[in-house]
Amino acid sequence: MCPAERNIPDSGVARVAAVLGAFDALHAELRVSEIARRAGLPKSTTSRLVRDLVGYGFLERDENDGALLHMGTRLFEYGELASRHRNLRAIALPYMADLREATRQTVHLAVLDGTEVVYVEILRSKDAPRMGSRVGGRLPAHAAAVGKVLLAFGEAETVDAVCAHGLAPVGPRTITAPGLFLRELERIRGAGVAYENEETGPGVGCVATAILGADSRPVAAMSISGWSGRLNLRRVAPAVRTAGLAVSRELRGPSPSMSES
C-alpha cells in the first residue's frame, strides 16, 4: 500500500504520526505537498500540522529553502532519551545475570515514570516466587522497592505527587500512611537500599538500590526479589548495592580527568 492510500484514524495523534512517518532515510527532506501525499492527508490539514510541529521543534525548515522541511532537534532529544534506556539495559544485563547466578533469585531493572515504575528488564529465577511483574509492566512506585529507592533519591516534587495521588494498598503490607512512608524514604537515604516485605504481593520480599546518572540523580533501580520468608534481604543487600554502583559508574562513563590522561 502506498502512503497516500493509508486509512488514517480520525485522531490528532494519528495525523501527527502520519506526518512524521512521511520522513525516512530516503526522504529526509520534504515539502508540504510531498508530506501530504506520503501521509495520505489533505494538504490543508498537513499544512496546519506542519506549522504546529515546526513551532514545537519537531520539524525544522531548511535555512536556504524555507519550504523544505526535515526532522527537528526536539525529536533527536526524545530519541536520545529512548536510547538511554537501551544503553542502560545493555550495561546492566551482565550485572543482573551475575546477581541471579549468585543468589538464584529474580532480578529486576526499572525506571520511574510519574508515580509508577516501569520494568525495563527482568531476569527470572525458578527458585523465586512467580510475580506479576513483566517487562513494560507498571507498579505504583510507593509499593515496590525499586520505586521507593528512586523516590528516596529523586525530586521532592515527585514524592509530593505520589503522596497526593494516594498510597493505595497493592500487597498485604503496603505502606499507606504518608507519614510512615516519608520516614521510610528517610531510612532508605541513610541505608542506600530499599527493602520490601509483601508490599507488592503476598510472600514477596525485595531489596533495591538506585542507579545514578552523570548528574548523580537516579535514572533507574535494580533489585533482587524472592520469598520473603526464605530470602535474607540484608545478606544480599551489599551485592545489590555493589552491582548498582558498578552500573552507575559504567553508565556515567570515564571522568574527564581519566579521558584526558
DRENDO-1510 file (C-alpha; in Angstrom, 1 decimal, always signed):
<recs>
REC; n; res; u; v; w
REC; 1; MET; +0.0; +0.0; +0.0 .
REC; 2; CYS; +1.4; +3.4; -1.0 .
REC; 3; PRO; +1.4; +6.2; +1.7 .
REC; 4; ALA; -1.4; +8.1; +0.1 .
REC; 5; GLU; -3.7; +5.1; +0.4 .
REC; 6; ARG; -3.4; +4.8; +4.2 .
REC; 7; ASN; -6.5; +4.8; +6.2 .
REC; 8; ILE; -5.6; +7.4; +8.9 .
REC; 9; PRO; -7.8; +7.2; +12.1 .
REC; 10; ASP; -9.6; +10.4; +12.9 .
REC; 11; SER; -7.4; +11.5; +15.8 .
REC; 12; GLY; -4.8; +14.2; +16.3 .
REC; 13; VAL; -2.1; +11.8; +17.4 .
REC; 14; ALA; -2.7; +9.6; +14.3 .
REC; 15; ARG; -2.4; +12.5; +12.0 .
REC; 16; VAL; +0.8; +13.8; +13.6 .
REC; 17; ALA; +2.2; +10.2; +13.4 .
REC; 18; ALA; +1.4; +10.1; +9.7 .
REC; 19; VAL; +3.2; +13.4; +9.1 .
REC; 20; LEU; +6.3; +12.3; +10.9 .
REC; 21; GLY; +6.1; +8.9; +9.3 .
REC; 22; ALA; +6.4; +10.5; +5.9 .
REC; 23; PHE; +10.1; +11.0; +6.6 .
REC; 24; ASP; +12.6; +8.2; +6.3 .
REC; 25; ALA; +16.2; +7.6; +5.3 .
REC; 26; LEU; +15.3; +8.1; +1.6 .
REC; 27; HIS; +13.0; +11.1; +2.3 .
REC; 28; ALA; +14.9; +13.1; +4.9 .
REC; 29; GLU; +13.7; +16.5; +3.4 .
REC; 30; LEU; +10.2; +17.0; +2.1 .
REC; 31; ARG; +7.8; +19.8; +1.1 .
REC; 32; VAL; +4.3; +20.1; +2.5 .
REC; 33; SER; +2.8; +18.7; -0.7 .
REC; 34; GLU; +5.1; +15.7; -0.6 .
REC; 35; ILE; +4.3; +15.1; +3.1 .
REC; 36; ALA; +0.6; +15.3; +2.4 .
REC; 37; ARG; +0.9; +12.7; -0.4 .
REC; 38; ARG; +3.1; +10.3; +1.6 .
REC; 39; ALA; +1.0; +10.7; +4.7 .
REC; 40; GLY; -2.3; +10.3; +2.9 .
REC; 41; LEU; -3.7; +13.5; +4.4 .
REC; 42; PRO; -5.3; +16.6; +2.8 .
REC; 43; LYS; -2.8; +19.3; +2.0 .
REC; 44; SER; -4.6; +21.9; +4.2 .
REC; 45; THR; -4.5; +19.5; +7.2 .
REC; 46; THR; -0.9; +18.7; +6.6 .
REC; 47; SER; +0.0; +22.4; +6.3 .
REC; 48; ARG; -1.6; +23.2; +9.7 .
REC; 49; LEU; +0.1; +20.2; +11.4 .
REC; 50; VAL; +3.5; +21.1; +9.9 .
REC; 51; ARG; +3.1; +24.7; +11.1 .
REC; 52; ASP; +2.4; +23.4; +14.7 .
REC; 53; LEU; +5.2; +20.8; +14.5 .
REC; 54; VAL; +7.7; +23.5; +13.4 .
REC; 55; GLY; +6.5; +25.7; +16.3 .
REC; 56; TYR; +7.3; +22.9; +18.8 .
REC; 57; GLY; +10.6; +22.0; +17.3 .
REC; 58; PHE; +9.6; +18.6; +16.0 .
REC; 59; LEU; +10.1; +19.7; +12.4 .
REC; 60; GLU; +12.5; +22.4; +11.1 .
REC; 61; ARG; +12.7; +24.4; +7.9 .
REC; 62; ASP; +15.8; +24.4; +5.7 .
REC; 63; GLU; +17.8; +27.6; +6.2 .
REC; 64; ASN; +18.1; +28.2; +2.4 .
REC; 65; ASP; +14.7; +26.9; +1.3 .
REC; 66; GLY; +12.0; +27.6; +3.9 .
REC; 67; ALA; +9.6; +25.3; +2.0 .
REC; 68; LEU; +11.8; +22.3; +2.6 .
REC; 69; LEU; +11.3; +20.5; +5.9 .
REC; 70; HIS; +13.3; +18.0; +7.9 .
REC; 71; MET; +13.2; +16.4; +11.4 .
REC; 72; GLY; +13.7; +18.8; +14.2 .
REC; 73; THR; +16.1; +18.8; +17.1 .
REC; 74; ARG; +13.3; +18.1; +19.6 .
REC; 75; LEU; +12.8; +14.6; +18.1 .
REC; 76; PHE; +16.5; +13.9; +18.4 .
REC; 77; GLU; +16.3; +14.8; +22.1 .
REC; 78; TYR; +13.4; +12.3; +22.6 .
REC; 79; GLY; +15.4; +9.7; +20.6 .
REC; 80; GLU; +18.3; +10.2; +23.0 .
REC; 81; LEU; +16.0; +9.6; +25.9 .
REC; 82; ALA; +14.8; +6.3; +24.4 .
REC; 83; SER; +18.4; +5.2; +23.6 .
REC; 84; ARG; +19.4; +5.8; +27.2 .
REC; 85; HIS; +17.0; +3.0; +28.3 .
REC; 86; ARG; +18.6; +0.7; +25.7 .
REC; 87; ASN; +22.1; +1.7; +26.8 .
REC; 88; LEU; +21.0; +1.2; +30.4 .
REC; 89; ARG; +19.7; -2.3; +29.8 .
REC; 90; ALA; +22.8; -3.3; +27.8 .
REC; 91; ILE; +25.1; -2.1; +30.6 .
REC; 92; ALA; +23.0; -3.6; +33.4 .
REC; 93; LEU; +22.3; -7.0; +31.9 .
REC; 94; PRO; +25.7; -8.6; +32.8 .
REC; 95; TYR; +25.5; -7.4; +36.4 .
REC; 96; MET; +21.9; -8.6; +36.6 .
REC; 97; ALA; +22.9; -12.0; +35.3 .
REC; 98; ASP; +25.7; -12.2; +37.9 .
REC; 99; LEU; +23.2; -11.4; +40.7 .
REC; 100; ARG; +20.8; -14.0; +39.6 .
REC; 101; GLU; +23.6; -16.6; +39.3 .
REC; 102; ALA; +24.9; -15.7; +42.8 .
REC; 103; THR; +21.6; -15.5; +44.6 .
REC; 104; ARG; +19.3; -17.7; +42.5 .
REC; 105; GLN; +16.6; -15.0; +42.8 .
REC; 106; THR; +14.7; -12.8; +40.3 .
REC; 107; VAL; +16.5; -9.6; +39.3 .
REC; 108; HIS; +14.6; -6.5; +38.2 .
REC; 109; LEU; +15.6; -3.3; +36.4 .
REC; 110; ALA; +13.1; -0.5; +36.5 .
REC; 111; VAL; +12.7; +3.2; +35.8 .
REC; 112; LEU; +10.4; +5.8; +37.3 .
REC; 113; ASP; +7.6; +7.3; +35.1 .
REC; 114; GLY; +5.5; +9.7; +37.0 .
REC; 115; THR; +4.1; +8.0; +40.1 .
REC; 116; GLU; +4.8; +4.5; +38.8 .
REC; 117; VAL; +7.8; +2.3; +38.0 .
REC; 118; VAL; +8.2; +0.6; +34.6 .
REC; 119; TYR; +10.1; -2.6; +34.3 .
REC; 120; VAL; +12.9; -2.4; +31.7 .
REC; 121; GLU; +14.3; -5.9; +32.2 .
REC; 122; ILE; +13.6; -8.9; +34.3 .
REC; 123; LEU; +15.8; -12.0; +34.8 .
REC; 124; ARG; +13.6; -14.6; +36.5 .
REC; 125; SER; +14.7; -17.5; +38.7 .
REC; 126; LYS; +12.8; -20.8; +39.1 .
REC; 127; ASP; +13.6; -20.7; +42.8 .
REC; 128; ALA; +11.9; -17.3; +43.3 .
REC; 129; PRO; +8.1; -16.7; +43.6 .
REC; 130; ARG; +6.2; -16.1; +40.4 .
REC; 131; MET; +5.5; -12.4; +40.4 .
REC; 132; GLY; +3.1; -10.3; +38.4 .
REC; 133; SER; +5.9; -8.0; +37.1 .
REC; 134; ARG; +6.7; -8.1; +33.4 .
REC; 135; VAL; +8.9; -6.1; +31.0 .
REC; 136; GLY; +7.0; -3.0; +30.1 .
REC; 137; GLY; +4.7; -3.5; +33.1 .
REC; 138; ARG; +4.0; -1.0; +35.8 .
REC; 139; LEU; +3.5; -0.8; +39.5 .
REC; 140; PRO; +2.8; +2.1; +41.9 .
REC; 141; ALA; +6.2; +3.4; +42.9 .
REC; 142; HIS; +5.2; +3.7; +46.6 .
REC; 143; ALA; +4.7; -0.1; +46.9 .
REC; 144; ALA; +7.8; -1.5; +45.1 .
REC; 145; ALA; +11.3; -1.4; +46.5 .
REC; 146; VAL; +12.6; -0.1; +43.1 .
REC; 147; GLY; +10.1; +2.7; +43.3 .
REC; 148; LYS; +10.9; +3.6; +46.9 .
REC; 149; VAL; +14.6; +3.8; +46.3 .
REC; 150; LEU; +14.0; +6.0; +43.2 .
REC; 151; LEU; +11.7; +8.3; +45.2 .
REC; 152; ALA; +14.1; +8.5; +48.1 .
REC; 153; PHE; +16.9; +9.8; +46.0 .
REC; 154; GLY; +14.8; +11.7; +43.5 .
REC; 155; GLU; +13.0; +15.0; +43.4 .
REC; 156; ALA; +10.9; +16.1; +46.3 .
REC; 157; GLU; +8.1; +17.2; +43.9 .
REC; 158; THR; +7.8; +13.6; +42.7 .
REC; 159; VAL; +7.4; +12.4; +46.3 .
REC; 160; ASP; +4.7; +15.0; +46.9 .
REC; 161; ALA; +2.9; +13.9; +43.8 .
REC; 162; VAL; +3.0; +10.2; +44.9 .
REC; 163; CYS; +1.6; +11.1; +48.3 .
REC; 164; ALA; -1.1; +13.4; +46.8 .
REC; 165; HIS; -2.1; +10.6; +44.4 .
REC; 166; GLY; -2.8; +8.4; +47.4 .
REC; 167; LEU; -0.8; +5.4; +48.8 .
REC; 168; ALA; -3.2; +2.7; +47.7 .
REC; 169; PRO; -2.6; -0.8; +49.0 .
REC; 170; VAL; -1.1; -3.2; +46.5 .
REC; 171; GLY; +0.1; -6.0; +48.7 .
REC; 172; PRO; -0.9; -7.1; +52.2 .
REC; 173; ARG; +1.8; -4.8; +53.8 .
REC; 174; THR; +1.9; -1.8; +51.5 .
REC; 175; ILE; +2.7; +1.4; +53.5 .
REC; 176; THR; -0.4; +3.6; +53.1 .
REC; 177; ALA; +0.1; +6.3; +55.7 .
REC; 178; PRO; +2.0; +9.3; +54.3 .
REC; 179; GLY; +3.9; +10.0; +57.5 .
REC; 180; LEU; +5.2; +6.4; +57.7 .
REC; 181; PHE; +6.1; +6.5; +54.0 .
REC; 182; LEU; +8.1; +9.6; +54.3 .
REC; 183; ARG; +10.0; +8.1; +57.3 .
REC; 184; GLU; +10.6; +5.0; +55.2 .
REC; 185; LEU; +12.2; +7.2; +52.4 .
REC; 186; GLU; +14.4; +8.8; +55.0 .
REC; 187; ARG; +15.7; +5.4; +56.2 .
REC; 188; ILE; +16.4; +4.4; +52.6 .
REC; 189; ARG; +18.5; +7.5; +52.1 .
REC; 190; GLY; +20.6; +6.6; +55.1 .
REC; 191; ALA; +21.0; +2.9; +54.1 .
REC; 192; GLY; +21.4; +3.3; +50.3 .
REC; 193; VAL; +19.0; +0.5; +49.7 .
REC; 194; ALA; +15.2; -0.1; +49.9 .
REC; 195; TYR; +13.5; -3.1; +51.4 .
REC; 196; GLU; +10.1; -4.5; +50.5 .
REC; 197; ASN; +8.2; -7.1; +52.5 .
REC; 198; GLU; +4.9; -8.2; +51.0 .
REC; 199; GLU; +4.2; -4.7; +49.8 .
REC; 200; THR; +3.5; -5.7; +46.2 .
REC; 201; GLY; +2.2; -9.2; +46.8 .
REC; 202; PRO; +1.9; -12.0; +49.4 .
REC; 203; GLY; +5.2; -13.8; +50.1 .
REC; 204; VAL; +7.4; -11.5; +48.1 .
REC; 205; GLY; +10.5; -9.9; +49.6 .
REC; 206; CYS; +12.8; -7.5; +47.7 .
REC; 207; VAL; +15.8; -5.3; +48.1 .
REC; 208; ALA; +16.7; -2.5; +45.7 .
REC; 209; THR; +19.3; +0.1; +45.0 .
REC; 210; ALA; +19.4; +3.2; +42.8 .
REC; 211; ILE; +21.5; +3.6; +39.6 .
REC; 212; LEU; +22.8; +7.1; +39.3 .
REC; 213; GLY; +23.4; +9.1; +36.1 .
REC; 214; ALA; +26.1; +11.7; +35.2 .
REC; 215; ASP; +24.3; +14.3; +37.4 .
REC; 216; SER; +24.2; +11.9; +40.4 .
REC; 217; ARG; +20.5; +11.7; +40.1 .
REC; 218; PRO; +18.7; +8.3; +39.9 .
REC; 219; VAL; +17.9; +7.1; +36.4 .
REC; 220; ALA; +16.9; +3.5; +37.3 .
REC; 221; ALA; +16.8; +0.9; +40.1 .
REC; 222; MET; +18.0; -2.7; +40.3 .
REC; 223; SER; +16.5; -5.2; +42.7 .
REC; 224; ILE; +16.6; -8.9; +43.9 .
REC; 225; SER; +13.2; -10.5; +44.7 .
REC; 226; GLY; +12.4; -13.8; +46.4 .
REC; 227; TRP; +10.3; -15.5; +49.0 .
REC; 228; SER; +10.0; -13.1; +52.0 .
REC; 229; GLY; +10.4; -15.9; +54.5 .
REC; 230; ARG; +13.4; -17.6; +52.8 .
REC; 231; LEU; +15.5; -14.8; +51.3 .
REC; 232; ASN; +17.7; -13.0; +53.7 .
REC; 233; LEU; +17.4; -9.5; +52.3 .
REC; 234; ARG; +20.1; -7.9; +54.5 .
REC; 235; ARG; +22.6; -10.6; +53.5 .
REC; 236; VAL; +22.1; -10.0; +49.7 .
REC; 237; ALA; +21.7; -6.2; +50.0 .
REC; 238; PRO; +25.5; -5.5; +49.7 .
REC; 239; ALA; +25.6; -7.4; +46.4 .
REC; 240; VAL; +22.7; -5.4; +45.0 .
REC; 241; ARG; +24.4; -2.2; +46.2 .
REC; 242; THR; +27.7; -3.1; +44.6 .
REC; 243; ALA; +26.1; -4.0; +41.3 .
REC; 244; GLY; +24.2; -0.7; +41.3 .
REC; 245; LEU; +27.4; +1.2; +41.9 .
REC; 246; ALA; +29.1; -0.6; +39.1 .
REC; 247; VAL; +26.3; +0.1; +36.6 .
REC; 248; SER; +26.3; +3.7; +37.7 .
REC; 249; ARG; +30.0; +4.1; +37.1 .
REC; 250; GLU; +29.8; +2.4; +33.6 .
REC; 251; LEU; +26.7; +4.4; +32.7 .
REC; 252; ARG; +28.4; +7.7; +33.5 .
REC; 253; GLY; +31.5; +6.7; +31.6 .
REC; 254; PRO; +35.1; +7.8; +32.3 .
REC; 255; SER; +35.7; +11.0; +34.2 .
REC; 256; PRO; +37.1; +14.0; +32.3 .
REC; 257; SER; +40.5; +13.5; +34.1 .
REC; 258; MET; +40.7; +9.9; +33.1 .
REC; 259; SER; +39.7; +10.5; +29.4 .
REC; 260; GLU; +42.4; +13.3; +29.2 .
REC; 261; SER; +45.2; +11.1; +30.6 .
</recs>
